[in-house]
Amino acid sequence: MRDQRLVPEVQRIARHVHEQYPDNAKKIIDRWLGDREFYAKA
């Protein structure tokens, strides 16, 4: 995978956001995954 070297840093940042800013983390998740059911039917 081209960006595989970035995965550990992204995971670290994601954990930090989840722990320190849970409301923002939920908004980010909803933004990225909120319409997944709509697109899954395409």
HELIX and SHEET records of a PDB file:
HELIX    1   1 GLN A    4  LEU A    6  5                                   3    
HELIX    2   2 VAL A    7  GLN A   20  1                                  14    
HELIX    3   3 PRO A   22  LEU A   33  1                                  12    
HELIX    4   4 ARG A   36  ALA A   40  1                                   5    
END                                                                             
